[in-house]
């Protein structure tokens, strides 16, 4: 299945020492916050794999 970035993606953003992972799945957005960049990266990696996006550039 061809994933469209606006409908399915995983993004990480840092704001004031917090790391936010935004998961867009079939156009629905969910956001999870982390204090640790490593924890955010691990979570994002797992979500990319779950959504079949692991082949895309992180």
One Martini backbone bead per residue (centre of mass of N, CA, C, O) as a GRO file, in nm:
protein
   58
    1UNK     BB    1   0.097   0.036   0.022
    2UNK     BB    2   0.054   0.375  -0.032
    3UNK     BB    3   0.190   0.623   0.152
    4UNK     BB    4   0.068   0.927   0.274
    5UNK     BB    5   0.206   1.184   0.453
    6UNK     BB    6  -0.075   1.325   0.539
    7UNK     BB    7  -0.190   1.035   0.660
    8UNK     BB    8   0.114   0.897   0.713
    9UNK     BB    9   0.316   0.966   1.007
   10UNK     BB   10   0.643   1.049   1.165
   11UNK     BB   11   0.727   1.294   1.418
   12UNK     BB   12   0.986   1.514   1.548
   13UNK     BB   13   0.984   1.748   1.830
   14UNK     BB   14   1.138   2.033   1.985
   15UNK     BB   15   1.024   2.181   2.308
   16UNK     BB   16   1.154   2.289   2.576
   17UNK     BB   17   1.295   1.990   2.642
   18UNK     BB   18   1.083   1.856   2.464
   19UNK     BB   19   0.956   1.553   2.308
   20UNK     BB   20   0.767   1.512   2.010
   21UNK     BB   21   0.531   1.270   1.888
   22UNK     BB   22   0.389   1.254   1.567
   23UNK     BB   23   0.099   1.070   1.474
   24UNK     BB   24  -0.014   0.976   1.147
   25UNK     BB   25  -0.327   0.793   1.102
   26UNK     BB   26  -0.538   0.823   0.865
   27UNK     BB   27  -0.544   1.149   0.960
   28UNK     BB   28  -0.475   1.085   1.260
   29UNK     BB   29  -0.379   1.261   1.551
   30UNK     BB   30  -0.093   1.196   1.766
   31UNK     BB   31   0.057   1.284   2.092
   32UNK     BB   32   0.385   1.240   2.240
   33UNK     BB   33   0.573   1.285   2.535
   34UNK     BB   34   0.928   1.365   2.610
   35UNK     BB   35   1.231   1.411   2.782
   36UNK     BB   36   1.369   1.202   2.599
   37UNK     BB   37   1.519   1.156   2.298
   38UNK     BB   38   1.553   0.848   2.301
   39UNK     BB   39   1.258   0.777   2.360
   40UNK     BB   40   1.140   0.916   2.112
   41UNK     BB   41   1.300   0.753   1.900
   42UNK     BB   42   1.199   0.473   1.982
   43UNK     BB   43   0.900   0.525   1.939
   44UNK     BB   44   0.915   0.620   1.643
   45UNK     BB   45   1.038   0.363   1.528
   46UNK     BB   46   0.802   0.176   1.609
   47UNK     BB   47   0.584   0.331   1.449
   48UNK     BB   48   0.709   0.302   1.171
   49UNK     BB   49   0.699  -0.004   1.168
   50UNK     BB   50   0.393  -0.040   1.218
   51UNK     BB   51   0.325   0.152   0.949
   52UNK     BB   52   0.549   0.097   0.719
   53UNK     BB   53   0.799   0.341   0.747
   54UNK     BB   54   1.103   0.228   0.789
   55UNK     BB   55   1.216   0.303   0.489
   56UNK     BB   56   1.220   0.583   0.577
   57UNK     BB   57   1.340   0.873   0.649
   58UNK     BB   58   1.430   1.012   0.979
   0.00000   0.00000   0.00000
